[in-house]
Amino acid sequence: MRFLSFLTIAVLIASVMAPAAHAAEPILIRFSHVTSENSPKGQGAVMFKRLAEERLAGKVKVEIYPNSQKFDDNQAPLGLLFGDIEMAAPSLSKFRAYSKKMQVFDLPLLFSDIDALHRFQQSRAGKALLDSMITRGIKGLTYWDNGPRVISAKRAIKQPADAKRLVFRIEASAVFQEQYARVGAVGIEMPFKRLPDAMKEGLISAQENAWSNIRSMQVHKFHNHFTELGHSYLGYMVITSAAFWNGLPADVRTQLEAILKEVTDKVNSLAAEQALSARQEVLQSGAKLVELSEADRRAWRDALTPVWKRFENEIGSDLISAARASN
Ligand code: LMR
């Protein structure tokens, strides 16, 4: 009898508990970005969703909003803070309103190649930048690659003087404004999704972007000369709201961090592959690559490196030195 009543109570407790366990909604992570699903970043978001939903089945649900469907990059950090999304991955060039130090990534000709950029990102100073927006409520989780920015126009840009009076579509970066002002051109900040119309309407006469974005936005339909100056790299910071991330159950947060680490390696190799395949496709379409001599490169170096000095106070000379030390 006593055993029966114990069983009854156990069953009663279980029946009360079970629906509660079932009713617990998975944690929703809305990941917003501005490129296509096939881009390195788009594929990174898809991998993150697949792994998170597999390994944290029932605990986490990820919704992806590509192609600026939900937010432009300049709105994404606010979207995180207002709780409209939980993750985004804006270009490193779009954070100046949140941390002036982030402008170090935009300084022209600072990193000798992408390996140097990676060394900096993995250094103490580079990792500290992930937390440089924490007082504004934004937490950086990891860096993702796209690739070197390539300049395009309707005419060949070989020497800095060739860029004179051209109007460049640029990302929201004060460094890029200064960079083009120094060669007598104009930089107009514009959201990524506006690029095709801006070229079609003749609002801009030049632009700079990674090969995969040049391919997806069909830049080569409007510009047929491409200059690989290697002046900067388009990369991303995967960001979240610090309040959201800190509020996650510890086991979920740890697993998501491990997943992001795995995805980062895959995104970076995909980015390297796409930089080559998109370049090949664009050049096969008839676009021309501008050949740069050593003298041309020197002329660009002379024209652009004074930009570093102009931003030294905002970025900090120690951070610029740390970045240079990775070369
Ligand atoms: C751009 O605005 O050109 C890029 O930052 C877009 C992107 O996210 O790759």
Boltz pocket constraint, residues with backbone or C-beta under 6 A from the ligand:
constraints:
  - pocket:
      binder: B
      contacts: [[A, 34], [A, 35], [A, 89], [A, 90], [A, 91], [A, 146], [A, 171], [A, 190], [A, 191], [A, 192], [A, 208], [A, 209], [A, 213], [A, 234]]
      max_distance: 6.0
